[in-house]
Amino acid sequence: MLYAFFAAFTGAVISLMVAVNGELANASGVYTATLLIYLTGLAATLVFCIVRRVAVLPRRGVAFYWYCGGFIGLAITLCNNLSYGKISMSAIVALGLLGQVVTSIVLDTFGLLGMPKLRFLPGQLVGVALVMGGVGVMFFGTPINWFAVGIAALAGVATVLNRTLNAGLSAKTSLWTGTFYNYVTGLAGAALVLALSGEGLVLPHLTAANGWIITGGWIGVCVVLLSSWTVVKMPAFAMTLLMFVGQVF
């Protein structure tokens, strides 16, 4: 029951994070916002690691792909920021759920990325159908931005992969080490994307009224910590549904 509560709470925090990051993207552009999100998140994580003297050097014997969660997390941030404002917040959440549910079923059924292998249940397809039906109802009678729809669903796929890799690395090292590398690799990827985009660094004009838009990176640290701690305690499918409850709330 405790882990179920934290899974749902993590979902609520994710919705807050998406909204905050979306406002930062509106103020400074998608790619600059993504860079700032990872920069502030890494700064917060690094300070904690220094204060607590957490070892952050790569551990021998840990496969390199476990350190790549940040690259996939970068895809989540980019997809959410690109879809924000083009479709409704509820649609972003629902499409993200669809991507997460399908990916979770695959991970559970085949036991991928260190997840325990679980028997596939036909009832899971009913859940997928219900989510797809709910998404269809949300867009009924309104123009559809298919690009935003596609990348919002892709963000859901990346969400499951990101939290699974981060949880695996945390189990092999420590919770804070896993979080640290999520932001190291994410920041490296964000800097590369910004350079390739040609957008240029456009810093937002921050005031006392809108200073909160820069806090998305800190909120993201909480999300990574919570999901990394919880994901190994329950099946990926169950965690996905509980996080959805929190997001909808």
C-alpha positions in Angstrom: 0.0 0.0 0.0 2.9 2.4 0.8 4.5 1.8 -2.6 1.1 2.3 -4.3 0.7 5.6 -2.6 4.2 6.8 -3.7 3.6 5.6 -7.3 0.4 7.7 -7.5 2.1 10.7 -5.8 4.9 10.4 -8.4 2.3 10.7 -11.1 0.9 13.9 -9.6 4.4 15.4 -9.4 5.0 14.5 -13.1 1.9 16.5 -14.2 3.2 19.5 -12.2 6.6 19.1 -13.8 5.2 19.0 -17.3 3.2 22.2 -16.7 6.2 24.1 -15.2 8.6 22.9 -18.0 6.0 23.8 -20.6 5.9 27.4 -19.3 9.7 27.6 -19.4 9.6 26.4 -23.0 7.1 29.2 -23.8 9.5 31.7 -22.3 12.8 30.6 -23.7 12.2 28.1 -26.5 12.0 24.3 -26.3 15.7 23.5 -26.7 17.0 26.2 -24.3 14.3 25.2 -21.8 15.4 21.5 -22.0 19.1 22.5 -21.4 18.1 24.7 -18.4 15.9 21.9 -16.9 18.8 19.4 -16.9 21.3 22.0 -15.8 19.3 23.0 -12.7 18.5 19.3 -12.0 22.2 18.4 -12.2 23.2 21.3 -10.0 20.8 20.2 -7.3 21.9 16.6 -7.5 25.6 17.4 -7.5 25.2 19.6 -4.4 23.5 16.8 -2.5 26.1 14.2 -3.6 29.0 16.5 -2.5 27.3 17.2 0.9 26.6 13.5 1.5 29.9 12.4 -0.1 28.1 10.1 -2.5 30.4 8.2 -4.9 29.5 9.2 -8.4 32.4 7.6 -10.5 31.2 4.8 -12.8 31.2 1.4 -11.1 33.3 -1.4 -12.6 31.2 -4.2 -14.0 28.0 -2.2 -14.6 27.1 -2.2 -18.3 27.2 1.1 -20.0 23.6 1.1 -21.1 22.4 1.4 -17.5 24.0 4.9 -17.5 21.9 6.0 -20.5 18.6 6.8 -18.8 19.3 10.5 -19.1 19.3 10.3 -22.9 15.9 8.7 -22.9 14.7 11.2 -20.2 15.8 13.9 -22.6 13.3 12.5 -25.2 10.6 12.7 -22.6 11.3 16.4 -21.9 11.5 17.3 -25.5 8.3 15.5 -26.5 6.3 17.0 -23.6 7.6 20.5 -24.4 6.9 20.1 -28.1 3.3 18.9 -27.5 2.6 21.4 -24.7 0.1 24.0 -26.0 -0.7 22.1 -29.2 -3.1 19.6 -27.5 -4.7 19.7 -24.0 -2.9 18.8 -20.8 -5.3 15.9 -20.3 -4.6 14.6 -23.8 -0.9 14.7 -23.1 -1.4 12.7 -20.0 -3.7 10.2 -21.7 -1.4 9.6 -24.7 1.5 9.3 -22.4 -0.4 6.6 -20.5 -1.1 4.7 -23.7 2.6 4.6 -24.5 3.5 3.6 -20.9 0.9 0.8 -20.8 2.0 -0.8 -24.0 5.7 -0.5 -23.0 5.0 -1.8 -19.5 3.2 -4.9 -20.8 6.2 -5.7 -23.1 8.7 -5.3 -20.3 6.7 -7.4 -17.9 5.9 -10.1 -20.5 9.5 -10.6 -21.7 11.3 -9.6 -18.5 13.4 -6.9 -20.2 15.9 -4.5 -18.5 16.0 -6.5 -15.3 12.2 -6.6 -14.7 10.8 -9.9 -13.4 9.1 -11.9 -16.2 5.3 -12.0 -15.6 2.6 -14.0 -17.4 0.7 -12.0 -20.0 -2.9 -11.6 -19.1 -5.5 -11.1 -21.8 -7.3 -8.6 -19.6 -4.3 -6.2 -20.1 -5.5 -5.8 -23.7 -8.8 -4.6 -22.4 -7.0 -1.9 -20.4 -5.1 -0.8 -23.6 -8.4 -0.7 -25.5 -10.0 1.5 -22.8 -7.1 3.9 -22.8 -7.3 4.2 -26.6 -11.1 4.7 -26.4 -10.6 7.5 -23.8 -8.0 9.2 -26.0 -10.5 9.0 -28.9 -13.2 10.7 -26.8 -10.9 13.5 -25.9 -10.3 14.4 -29.5 -13.9 13.7 -30.8 -15.1 16.6 -32.9 -11.9 18.7 -32.6 -9.0 19.2 -35.1 -6.1 16.8 -34.3 -2.5 17.8 -34.3 -1.1 14.4 -35.3 2.5 15.5 -34.6 1.7 16.4 -31.1 -0.3 13.2 -30.6 2.6 11.0 -31.8 5.3 12.6 -29.7 3.0 12.7 -26.6 2.6 8.9 -26.9 6.3 8.5 -27.6 7.0 10.4 -24.3 5.1 7.6 -22.6 7.3 4.9 -24.1 10.4 6.8 -23.1 9.0 7.4 -19.5 8.9 3.6 -18.8 12.4 3.0 -20.3 13.9 6.0 -18.5 12.6 5.0 -15.0 13.5 1.3 -15.5 17.1 2.2 -16.5 17.4 4.7 -13.7 16.1 2.2 -11.2 18.5 -0.5 -12.5 21.5 1.8 -12.1 20.3 2.9 -8.7 20.1 -0.8 -7.6 23.6 -1.4 -8.8 25.1 1.7 -7.3 22.9 4.0 -5.2 19.7 6.0 -5.5 21.6 9.4 -5.8 24.2 8.0 -8.1 21.5 6.8 -10.5 19.9 10.2 -10.3 23.2 12.0 -10.9 23.9 10.1 -14.1 20.3 10.7 -15.4 21.1 14.4 -15.3 24.7 14.1 -16.6 23.8 12.2 -19.7 20.6 14.3 -20.1 22.5 17.6 -20.0 25.0 16.3 -22.5 22.2 15.3 -24.9 20.4 18.6 -24.3 23.5 20.7 -25.1 24.0 18.7 -28.4 20.4 19.1 -29.4 20.5 22.8 -28.7 23.7 23.1 -30.8 22.2 21.2 -33.7 18.9 23.0 -33.6 20.4 26.4 -34.4 18.0 28.0 -32.0 20.6 29.7 -29.9 20.6 30.1 -26.2 17.6 32.3 -25.2 17.6 32.9 -21.5 14.1 33.6 -20.1 13.4 36.9 -18.4 12.8 35.9 -14.8 10.9 38.1 -12.3 9.4 37.6 -8.9 6.1 36.7 -10.6 7.4 34.0 -12.9 10.6 32.7 -11.2 8.9 29.4 -10.5 9.2 28.4 -14.2 12.9 27.5 -13.6 12.0 25.0 -10.9 11.2 22.1 -13.3 14.6 20.6 -13.0 14.3 20.4 -9.2 10.9 18.8 -9.5 12.4 16.4 -12.0 14.9 15.3 -9.4 12.1 14.4 -7.1 10.4 12.4 -9.9 13.6 10.4 -10.7 14.2 9.6 -7.0 10.6 8.6 -6.3 10.2 6.4 -9.5 13.7 4.8 -9.1 12.8 3.8 -5.5 9.3 2.6 -6.4 9.7 0.8 -9.8 11.5 -2.2 -8.4 8.8 -2.8 -5.8 5.9 -3.6 -8.2 5.2 -4.7 -11.8 5.7 -2.0 -14.4 2.1 -2.3 -15.5 0.7 -1.7 -12.0 3.0 1.2 -11.4 2.0 2.8 -14.8 -1.7 2.7 -13.8 -1.1 4.1 -10.3 1.0 6.9 -11.7 -1.8 7.7 -14.2 -4.2 8.0 -11.3 -1.9 10.6 -9.7 -1.5 12.4 -13.0 -5.2 12.7 -13.6 -5.7 13.9 -10.1 
